[in-house]
Amino acid sequence: MSDMAKNLIIWLVVAVALMSVFNNITPSESASGAENYTQFIKDVRQGQIREVKISDRQIKGIKRSGEKFETLIPTAYDKDLLNDLIENDVRIIGVPPEEPSLFTSILISWFPMLLLIGVWIFFMRQMQGGGGKGAMSFGKSKARLMGEDQIKTTFKDVAGCDEAKEEVQELVDYLKDPSKFQKLGGKIPKGVLMVGQPGTGKTLLAKAVAGEAKVPFFAISGSDFVEMFVGVGASRVRDMFDQAKKSAPCIIFIDEIDAVGRQRGAGMGGGHDEREQTLNQMLVEMDGFEGNEGIIVIAATNRPDVLDPALLRPGRFDRQVVVGLPDVRGREQILNVHMRKVPLSNDVEPALIARGTPGFSGADLANLVNEAALFAARSDKRLVDMTDFEKAKDKIMMGAERKTMVMDDAEKEMTAYHEAGHAIVGRMVPEHDPVYKVSIIPRGRALGVTMYLPEKDRFSHSKQHLESNISSLYGGRLAEQIIYGDEKVSTGASNDIERATDLASKMVTQWGLSEKLGPLLYAEEEGEVFMGRSSAKHKNISDETARLIDKEVRAIIDKNYERARQILQDNMDILHSMKDALMKYETIDAKQIDDLMERKEVREPAGWNEKGDKSNNSNNDNTEEQKEESSTSSDQEQPKDA
């Protein structure tokens, strides 16, 4: 029975009960007329009254003309009334006071208690997230069941993770034909843990498994198990597996399992009783005395490091499927999937867009396609073209243009020198990603942006590449220092200094790229460097080693700082020329940068009209792979780390 039908029946019962109470309370007999007591006494004395019925202070009667009436005695007792009635030959009938029905009495006496119980049930449902399953169904599973025909997602809708699809293809084959594996003594994994960064498609892949296998799919979040009462989560786990056994073969998908599967007894202040009991029950259900044949548990998390070891052992989550960020080919496949629903122009090339979006997840690429469609809609276009994808890509990677922000010429010029310093050093140092675009248009939190073009997806970095990045990061500050002097250097390089220092620290303490300290680990965890200072978690190092770490970090910074200074001093003419081009065009791309580096006359950017104004198509038509490197010219305008 549906929830709507249940609610309708409940309201009908309530309506019938109220009608019954109303009928019992309301008098069944009503008079056709009412008159005041004075007129009643006059009628009695004039002999016009034939019969009266007296009940307490209420009088109902019939006149000799047949007309019915009723009135009310104004005082508790009228000693002359009976004498008047008897003297005028009026028939007197005494009626006892009307007693309420048993049902009415019970209702009236119990109404306050029932009201309190109703309020308590309402608030308990709110705290427990009743979900329409009834006020007392705290221990019932909140898993949403999707039938075989409800899931339309298949492997065709999943792209960019071919290795992960191959891992879960066995699950589909087993669910379709279990005997193929059972006759050889093989057992399908009871649990599959999908691990990957947010937005890589873990949930989508789980749905595709259910869609391909055509089996029921139970979906639930890890946070749906844990409640304020101890034991509720364990009861929900039992109920969920009981429901799954009735629908086997089926798939149970638990999203964000780290909410309930965290390591027991970890952290300060002891454990969490409710979460630990829920985890214990899940461990028993997945591999306890009772087998759950035909039930496959798929869980997703981006924090596998915090999960309890008992949850990851063979027999529970036997297999871990890593759903990583897609490569160039994977990004192209994902774009093709999302572009199916978008009317595209003939100039759109998914391969070029994929090359220009390194590090994008599947969710990022879906957002890119959506933003491009929104740009086309704002321009009243019928088709989404390549210019819209360029605008969308720039918006996602660099932030939206801040058209209302007006900088004076002096600040604009300083920003131009700053970004030109990044670009020139980036083009001169070895193993650095080529400079792709330079802009002094404020975007997001940055007053200026220098973007680099990675030639391929990088999975590791050499020492030379890291040192070149440090040099280019200091190029902006050095350009300001050389042009304006030490007293005029702005705070715009604060983020550049932070990132350069972080790179140098990791080179020394984590990556073993220091000759004096060698390949040893001096940091407890990534991103947390300990140089002899007090910390809650620290690596045991001597004071002498801490001082040596400081010296090595400083040596790397000084070496690359001086290299960047020398490059800018040797190319001052290019620095001034690039500043002039940025002041004129505001944004220059790789072709204009090539002209500047070769000391040629700078060609006009694409979309620049004869009046010197940027047209609507002023965004660069190049669609190469990009990598953001941002810097600012204001202490209040500091970008986040790219």
MARDO-438879 format. One line per 4 residues: their letters; for each residue y, z, x of C-alpha. Coordinates in Angstrom, 3 decimals, padded with zeros to 6 digits, m for minus. Example, Ala and Ser with C-alpha at 12.3 -4.5 7.8 and 13.67 -1.06 7.14 Angstrom:
2
AS> m004.500,007.800,012.300  m001.060,007.140,013.670
END
This chain:
642
MSDM> 000.000,000.000,000.000  003.410,m000.943,001.397  006.134,001.590,002.106  008.298,000.049,m000.624
AKNL> 005.587,000.572,m003.262  005.071,004.178,m002.150  008.782,004.919,m002.360  008.968,003.295,m005.813
IIWL> 006.120,005.474,m007.119  007.759,008.620,m005.735  011.054,007.828,m007.436  009.291,007.105,m010.732
VVAV> 007.566,010.515,m010.604  010.913,012.188,m009.882  012.541,010.347,m012.796  009.767,011.372,m015.239
ALMS> 010.042,015.006,m014.130  013.798,015.026,m014.629  013.474,013.458,m018.077  010.918,016.093,m019.041
VFNN> 013.191,018.909,m017.900  016.133,017.360,m019.720  014.168,017.023,m022.966  012.997,020.659,m022.792
ITPS> 016.496,021.962,m022.178  018.295,019.737,m024.697  018.068,020.920,m028.359  015.845,018.677,m030.447
ESAS> 017.843,019.160,m033.616  021.492,018.152,m033.808  023.914,018.621,m036.674  025.892,015.794,m038.148
GAEN> 029.117,017.759,m038.100  030.747,020.933,m036.756  033.491,023.076,m038.221  035.461,026.152,m037.261
YTQF> 034.457,029.608,m038.329  037.445,030.140,m040.662  036.558,027.079,m042.690  032.959,028.204,m042.814
IKDV> 033.931,031.582,m044.346  036.114,029.820,m046.941  033.230,027.493,m047.861  030.904,030.499,m048.252
RQGQ> 033.329,032.347,m050.573  033.895,029.170,m052.604  030.136,028.812,m053.141  029.823,025.485,m051.260
IREV> 027.093,026.676,m048.840  023.451,026.444,m049.904  021.504,027.531,m046.800  022.187,028.853,m043.290
KISD> 020.060,029.407,m040.163  021.363,032.125,m037.870  020.239,032.277,m034.211  022.156,034.775,m032.120
RQIK> 025.796,033.612,m032.532  024.957,030.059,m033.604  024.931,029.124,m037.286  023.463,025.894,m038.652
GIKR> 023.349,025.151,m042.355  023.424,022.757,m045.321  026.153,022.545,m047.892  025.398,022.128,m051.582
SGEK> 026.550,018.536,m051.215  023.687,017.970,m048.701  025.988,017.748,m045.656  024.764,019.499,m042.488
FETL> 027.071,021.592,m040.366  027.105,024.023,m037.473  029.500,026.655,m036.210  029.668,029.584,m033.814
IPTA> 030.366,033.237,m034.638  033.414,034.160,m032.528  032.312,037.770,m031.974  029.015,039.331,m031.089
YDKD> 028.700,040.847,m034.617  030.409,040.165,m037.938  029.488,042.994,m040.375  031.038,041.238,m043.413
LLND> 029.256,037.916,m042.913  025.911,038.945,m044.433  027.602,040.538,m047.463  029.558,037.344,m048.089
LIEN> 026.440,035.224,m047.814  024.429,037.437,m050.181  027.233,037.704,m052.747  027.585,033.891,m052.880
DVRI> 023.868,033.277,m053.298  023.357,031.637,m049.883  019.820,031.337,m048.576  019.658,033.118,m045.170
IGVP> 017.054,032.201,m042.532  016.856,034.075,m039.229  015.857,032.019,m036.161  014.741,033.724,m032.909
PEEP> 016.567,032.667,m029.701  015.087,029.497,m028.151  012.944,030.322,m025.095  012.811,027.792,m022.207
SLFT> 009.491,026.048,m021.604  007.113,027.280,m018.934  007.792,024.169,m016.806  011.553,024.717,m017.086
SILI> 011.244,028.377,m016.154  009.149,027.576,m013.118  011.543,024.813,m012.070  014.595,027.024,m012.426
SWFP> 013.034,029.935,m010.549  011.574,027.807,m007.732  014.415,025.297,m007.412  016.196,027.077,m004.487
MLLL> 012.927,027.363,m002.549  012.052,023.728,m003.212  015.530,022.703,m002.082  015.123,024.593,001.212
IGVW> 011.695,023.038,001.800  013.103,019.579,001.115  015.974,020.094,003.563  013.532,021.372,006.222
IFFM> 011.266,018.342,005.757  014.272,015.994,006.010  015.449,017.468,009.310  011.923,017.545,010.718
RQMQ> 011.568,013.838,009.941  014.825,013.161,011.696  013.760,015.091,014.800  010.334,013.507,014.866
GGGG> 011.507,009.974,014.065  009.474,009.758,010.859  009.529,005.959,010.851  008.551,005.865,007.199
KGAM> 005.088,007.317,007.828  005.604,010.537,005.947  007.236,013.823,006.718  004.183,015.553,008.135
SFGK> 002.739,012.696,010.200  003.956,014.076,013.523  000.661,013.451,015.257  000.259,009.886,014.026
SKAR> 000.674,007.026,016.458  003.924,005.077,016.415  002.315,001.966,017.846  003.423,m001.203,016.043
LMGE> 000.468,m003.378,015.162  000.943,m007.125,015.312  m001.848,m009.194,013.823  m003.549,m012.227,015.277
DQIK> m001.210,m014.654,013.503  002.002,m012.717,014.137  002.159,m013.349,017.891  003.336,m016.882,018.622
TTFK> 003.884,m016.364,022.361  001.468,m018.184,024.672  001.245,m018.933,028.366  003.399,m022.022,027.749
DVAG> 006.310,m019.680,027.059  005.815,m017.846,030.369  006.939,m019.500,033.579  007.737,m018.525,037.140
CDEA> 004.801,m016.140,037.645  001.722,m018.339,038.136  m000.128,m015.753,040.228  000.348,m013.084,037.563
KEEV> m000.878,m015.481,034.866  m004.015,m016.172,036.847  m004.670,m012.415,037.117  m004.480,m011.885,033.358
QELV> m006.306,m015.108,032.464  m009.580,m013.188,032.882  m008.517,m010.856,030.091  m008.084,m013.803,027.745
DYLK> m011.481,m015.240,028.674  m013.152,m011.858,028.141  m011.532,m011.271,024.756  m012.582,m014.749,023.623
DPSK> m016.147,m014.584,024.966  m017.268,m011.095,026.150  m020.914,m012.153,026.518  m020.035,m014.488,029.377
FQKL> m019.246,m011.461,031.545  m021.642,m008.941,030.030  m024.789,m010.993,030.676  m024.038,m010.833,034.409
GGKI> m023.336,m007.102,034.296  m019.612,m007.560,034.745  m017.078,m005.302,033.126  m013.563,m006.350,032.332
PKGV> m010.797,m004.057,033.661  m009.969,m001.337,031.170  m006.351,m001.234,032.197  m003.863,m003.615,033.782
LMVG> m000.615,m002.262,035.231  002.208,m004.789,035.431  004.691,m003.920,038.138  007.969,m005.680,038.730
QPGT> 011.729,m005.484,038.674  013.510,m005.380,035.297  013.721,m008.753,033.595  010.831,m010.446,035.400
GKTL> 008.800,m010.967,032.208  006.233,m008.155,032.112  006.436,m007.645,028.336  006.499,m011.381,027.704
LAKA> 003.344,m011.849,029.782  001.530,m009.105,027.837  002.452,m010.778,024.540  001.228,m014.098,025.898
VAGE> m002.178,m012.544,026.679  m002.480,m011.364,023.068  m001.207,m014.717,021.769  m003.727,m016.667,023.824
AKVP> m006.653,m014.397,022.962  m005.762,m014.201,019.228  m006.452,m010.469,019.009  m004.501,m007.566,017.475
FFAI> m001.698,m006.265,019.660  m000.547,m002.610,019.587  002.903,m002.194,021.142  004.414,001.190,021.971
SGSD> 006.865,002.694,024.441  006.006,005.551,026.750  008.853,007.621,025.319  007.298,007.412,021.817
FVEM> 004.549,009.827,022.850  006.609,012.730,024.118  008.213,014.955,021.472  009.735,018.420,021.305
FVGV> 006.461,020.057,020.176  003.649,020.543,022.676  000.498,018.699,021.626  002.161,016.023,019.490
GASR> 001.972,013.391,022.228  m001.737,014.041,022.844  m002.398,013.748,019.107  m000.576,010.426,019.014
VRDM> m002.621,009.123,021.927  m005.855,010.035,020.096  m004.631,008.417,016.884  m003.572,005.257,018.709
FDQA> m006.976,004.806,020.334  m008.708,005.580,017.017  m006.742,002.779,015.368  m007.469,000.463,018.278
KKSA> m011.249,001.127,017.999  m011.135,m000.050,014.390  m009.416,m003.296,015.454  m011.402,m003.919,018.665
PCII> m011.289,m006.190,020.525  m007.566,m005.630,020.885  m004.767,m004.980,023.353  m002.660,m001.830,023.665
FIDE> 000.645,m002.465,025.417  002.555,000.581,026.710  006.047,m000.288,027.921  007.778,001.947,030.479
IDAV> 004.652,004.031,031.033  006.437,006.062,033.725  008.084,008.017,030.859  004.730,009.712,030.177
GRQR> 002.641,008.925,033.256  004.685,010.683,035.926  002.814,012.625,038.560  001.769,016.055,037.292
GAGM> 003.239,019.133,038.929  005.853,017.122,040.814  009.492,018.104,041.062  011.323,021.403,041.017
GGGH> 010.826,023.956,038.266  007.166,023.193,037.535  005.717,020.587,035.227  006.450,019.435,031.711
DERE> 003.736,020.778,029.390  004.089,018.192,026.643  004.192,015.206,028.998  001.281,016.500,031.067
QTLN> m000.890,017.124,028.002  m000.070,013.623,026.772  m001.042,012.178,030.158  m004.261,014.207,030.222
QMLV> m005.268,012.851,026.820  m004.501,009.302,027.930  m006.676,009.767,031.016  m009.558,011.004,028.857
EMDG> m009.222,008.171,026.340  m009.144,005.488,029.028  m012.151,006.765,030.972  m013.754,009.809,029.367
FEGN> m017.136,010.580,027.846  m016.594,008.133,025.012  m016.304,004.493,025.935  m013.587,002.319,024.451
EGII> m015.292,m001.046,024.602  m013.123,m003.989,023.676  m009.833,m002.115,024.175  m007.664,m003.317,027.039
VIAA> m004.607,m001.258,027.956  m001.719,m003.177,029.498  001.166,m001.082,030.827  004.474,m002.086,032.373
TNRP> 006.732,m000.206,034.755  009.266,m000.803,037.491  008.537,002.604,039.052  004.882,002.579,040.180
DVLD> 005.685,005.091,042.913  006.148,007.964,040.426  002.892,007.451,038.493  000.080,009.987,038.674
PALL> m002.735,008.946,041.079  m005.368,009.703,038.426  m003.816,007.038,036.232  m004.092,004.362,038.914
RPGR> m007.675,004.942,039.988  m010.442,002.410,039.207  m011.803,002.893,035.732  m008.375,003.404,034.221
FDRQ> m005.779,001.001,035.536  m008.182,m001.034,037.623  m005.804,m003.843,038.391  m002.142,m004.008,039.336
VVVG> m000.377,m007.275,038.615  002.886,m007.745,040.476  005.396,m009.767,038.471  008.013,m010.543,041.090
LPDV> 011.233,m012.477,041.152  010.598,m016.224,040.794  010.992,m018.660,043.663  012.856,m021.983,043.420
RGRE> 009.980,m023.718,041.623  009.497,m020.759,039.306  013.201,m020.652,038.444  013.099,m024.329,037.542
QILN> 010.123,m023.746,035.225  011.865,m020.788,033.575  015.019,m022.830,033.036  012.955,m025.583,031.405
VHMR> 011.486,m023.025,028.990  014.882,m021.638,027.982  016.535,m025.065,027.801  014.168,m026.239,025.066
KVPL> 016.408,m024.788,022.368  019.663,m026.060,023.889  020.992,m029.637,023.417  021.506,m030.844,026.985
SNDV> 023.613,m033.601,028.480  021.975,m036.177,030.708  023.697,m034.802,033.824  021.936,m031.412,033.630
EPAL> 019.389,m031.023,036.439  017.329,m027.805,036.241  016.123,m028.255,039.833  019.679,m028.097,041.206
IARG> 020.548,m025.102,039.037  017.391,m023.344,040.242  018.389,m023.921,043.871  021.773,m022.370,043.136
TPGF> 020.421,m019.150,041.614  018.430,m017.310,044.308  017.406,m013.796,043.325  017.744,m014.454,039.587
SGAD> 015.071,m012.945,037.337  013.766,m014.559,034.170  016.198,m012.494,032.084  019.080,m013.565,034.341
LANL> 018.174,m017.232,033.880  017.945,m016.792,030.100  021.410,m015.258,030.210  022.645,m018.177,032.327
VNEA> 021.484,m020.723,029.747  023.032,m018.679,026.935  026.376,m018.358,028.738  026.419,m022.120,029.368
ALFA> 025.833,m022.760,025.656  028.693,m020.373,024.816  031.038,m022.191,027.213  030.137,m025.516,025.582
ARSD> 030.695,m024.068,022.109  034.159,m022.795,023.076  035.079,m026.322,024.170  033.747,m027.823,020.891
KRLV> 031.131,m029.891,022.733  028.029,m031.320,021.120  025.972,m031.085,024.317  025.787,m028.573,027.158
DMTD> 026.607,m030.309,030.429  026.432,m029.415,034.105  030.025,m028.152,034.171  029.128,m025.492,031.598
FEKA> 026.215,m024.314,033.742  028.528,m024.129,036.780  031.014,m022.025,034.833  028.242,m019.767,033.590
KDKI> 026.807,m019.371,037.086  030.208,m018.483,038.565  030.821,m015.972,035.784  027.471,m014.227,036.296
MMGA> 027.613,m014.188,040.103  031.324,m013.564,040.652  032.556,m012.192,037.321  034.881,m013.681,034.731
ERKT> 038.224,m015.084,035.853  041.043,m012.595,035.341  043.618,m015.087,034.106  046.054,m012.410,032.966
MVMD> 046.273,m010.846,036.432  049.324,m012.099,038.340  049.617,m011.550,042.112  052.847,m012.092,044.008
DAEK> 052.942,m014.663,046.808  052.685,m012.071,049.598  049.507,m010.488,048.184  048.084,m013.908,047.367
EMTA> 048.692,m015.037,050.952  047.003,m011.928,052.369  044.009,m012.538,050.124  043.883,m016.165,051.323
YHEA> 043.846,m015.091,054.993  041.205,m012.465,054.194  038.820,m014.927,052.524  039.502,m017.583,055.162
GHAI> 038.470,m015.060,057.830  035.121,m014.512,056.080  034.540,m018.258,055.730  035.407,m019.241,059.315
VGRM> 033.292,m016.534,060.939  030.446,m017.312,058.531  030.497,m020.967,059.608  030.622,m020.173,063.333
VPEH> 027.939,m017.486,063.801  024.259,m018.507,064.188  021.621,m018.223,061.424  024.248,m017.457,058.804
DPVY> 023.998,m018.936,055.314  026.460,m021.874,055.087  029.737,m021.206,053.276  029.648,m022.789,049.835
KVSI> 032.864,m021.848,048.063  036.012,m019.823,048.749  038.325,m018.663,045.982  041.405,m016.464,045.668
IPRG> 041.214,m016.399,041.874  040.650,m012.777,040.774  037.156,m012.419,039.296  035.594,m009.229,038.019
RALG> 036.632,m006.447,040.382  037.386,m008.782,043.304  040.742,m010.376,044.155  039.008,m013.050,046.219
VTMY> 035.465,m014.302,046.747  033.621,m016.080,049.554  030.242,m017.470,048.505  027.466,m018.508,050.868
LPEK> 024.733,m021.082,050.458  021.236,m019.863,051.425  019.194,m022.831,052.533  016.015,m021.263,051.137
DRFS> 014.730,m018.062,049.560  014.589,m015.433,052.297  011.833,m012.827,052.361  012.632,m011.355,055.775
HSKQ> 015.658,m011.325,058.060  015.911,m011.682,061.810  018.088,m009.513,064.022  020.338,m012.485,064.718
HLES> 020.801,m013.154,061.012  021.683,m009.500,060.313  024.211,m009.369,063.168  025.794,m012.615,061.939
NISS> 026.221,m011.038,058.498  027.948,m008.037,060.091  030.333,m010.358,061.958  031.238,m012.319,058.819
LYGG> 031.802,m009.099,056.854  034.464,m008.044,059.358  036.073,m011.512,059.380  038.376,m010.685,056.457
RLAE> 039.738,m007.451,057.962  040.221,m009.063,061.355  042.137,m011.998,059.857  044.583,m009.533,058.253
QIIY> 044.857,m007.586,061.505  045.525,m010.679,063.643  048.113,m012.175,061.268  049.968,m009.072,060.062
GDEK> 049.278,m006.478,062.785  047.550,m003.090,062.697  050.215,m001.514,060.470  049.795,m004.100,057.696
VSTG> 045.996,m004.045,057.343  045.083,m003.446,053.689  042.281,m001.486,052.038  040.614,m004.691,050.831
ASND> 037.855,m004.491,053.444  036.494,m001.123,052.293  033.423,m002.659,050.674  032.874,m004.967,053.655
IERA> 032.947,m001.967,056.026  030.494,m000.055,053.837  027.996,m002.908,053.767  028.300,m003.668,057.471
TDLA> 027.769,m000.012,058.363  024.752,000.166,056.051  023.197,m002.905,057.702  023.749,m001.496,061.205
SKMV> 022.321,001.906,060.199  019.188,000.360,058.748  018.733,m001.811,061.828  018.613,001.345,063.946
TQWG> 016.873,003.880,061.695  014.494,001.807,059.557  013.880,m001.640,060.983  013.368,m000.734,064.660
LSEK> 015.950,m003.262,065.936  017.520,m000.955,068.523  016.398,m001.355,072.141  017.174,002.254,073.092
LGPL> 015.549,003.910,070.062  012.669,001.477,069.700  010.464,000.817,066.651  010.544,004.298,065.145
LYAE> 011.493,005.500,061.670  014.494,007.811,061.574  015.190,007.650,057.816  013.177,009.547,055.188
EEGE> 013.550,006.820,052.573  015.299,003.516,052.196  019.029,003.865,051.848  019.078,007.486,053.115
VFMG> 019.895,007.790,056.799  019.851,011.170,058.556  021.789,011.580,061.774  021.480,015.295,062.422
RSSA> 023.501,016.218,059.322  022.302,018.740,056.732  020.368,017.212,053.847  017.849,018.233,051.227
KHKN> 015.377,015.721,052.680  015.579,014.946,056.361  013.580,013.582,059.187  012.979,016.029,062.014
ISDE> 015.119,014.611,064.811  016.832,016.323,067.697  020.583,016.531,068.161  020.297,014.238,071.141
TARL> 018.502,011.601,069.043  021.119,011.928,066.290  023.898,011.290,068.801  021.997,008.313,070.183
IDKE> 021.637,006.892,066.636  025.396,007.201,066.156  026.030,005.421,069.463  023.612,002.595,068.688
VRAI> 025.104,002.006,065.235  028.586,001.983,066.755  027.464,m000.399,069.528  026.128,m002.931,066.990
IDKN> 029.352,m002.719,064.961  031.604,m003.055,068.032  029.624,m006.000,069.407  029.872,m008.035,066.214
YERA> 033.443,m006.912,065.489  034.597,m008.290,068.820  032.610,m011.495,068.325  034.335,m012.089,064.985
RQIL> 037.747,m011.367,066.565  037.119,m013.917,069.318  036.028,m016.590,066.819  039.216,m016.189,064.763
QDNM> 041.479,m016.156,067.804  039.869,m019.374,069.066  040.344,m021.044,065.661  043.801,m019.887,064.578
DILH> 044.794,m023.410,063.509  041.816,m023.550,061.118  042.700,m020.082,059.768  046.252,m021.193,058.913
SMKD> 045.060,m024.504,057.461  042.482,m022.813,055.238  045.121,m020.334,054.059  047.400,m023.232,053.086
ALMK> 044.563,m025.002,051.232  043.712,m021.817,049.307  047.356,m021.236,048.388  047.546,m024.801,047.063
YETI> 044.173,m025.242,045.353  043.104,m021.567,044.874  039.429,m022.631,045.163  037.872,m024.861,047.819
DAKQ> 034.267,m025.956,048.090  031.916,m027.037,050.864  033.482,m030.502,051.232  036.989,m029.105,051.720
IDDL> 035.632,m026.454,054.110  033.945,m029.219,056.168  037.291,m031.032,056.413  039.035,m027.858,057.567
MERK> 036.387,m026.997,060.157  036.598,m030.562,061.547  040.424,m030.287,061.583  040.808,m033.184,059.153
EVRE> 043.137,m033.594,056.209  041.767,m031.648,053.258  040.623,m033.775,050.342  041.507,m032.689,046.810
PAGW> 038.882,m030.645,044.965  036.990,m032.311,042.125  038.901,m032.136,038.846  042.340,m031.815,040.487
NEKG> 044.861,m034.073,038.718  047.964,m035.768,040.082  050.302,m032.996,038.890  048.550,m030.505,041.097
DKSN> 047.033,m028.576,038.191  043.402,m027.780,037.740  041.803,m029.568,034.800  039.105,m028.100,032.619
NSNN> 036.520,m029.538,035.009  037.959,m027.847,038.079  034.748,m025.998,038.733  032.822,m027.381,041.639
DNTE> 030.272,m030.042,040.702  028.021,m029.068,043.568  024.944,m027.268,042.375  023.453,m025.860,045.531
EQKE> 021.942,m022.415,045.888  024.539,m019.699,046.265  024.814,m016.204,047.570  027.785,m013.971,046.804
ESST> 029.908,m012.323,049.476  032.939,m010.641,047.869  035.997,m008.922,049.309  039.175,m007.517,047.848
SSDQ> 042.807,m006.991,048.723  043.388,m003.764,046.831  041.999,m000.257,047.065  041.700,m000.214,043.276
EQPK> 039.859,m003.520,043.175  036.649,m002.904,045.114  033.572,m004.952,044.158  030.087,m003.590,043.968
DA> 027.621,m004.400,046.717  026.257,m007.891,046.153
END
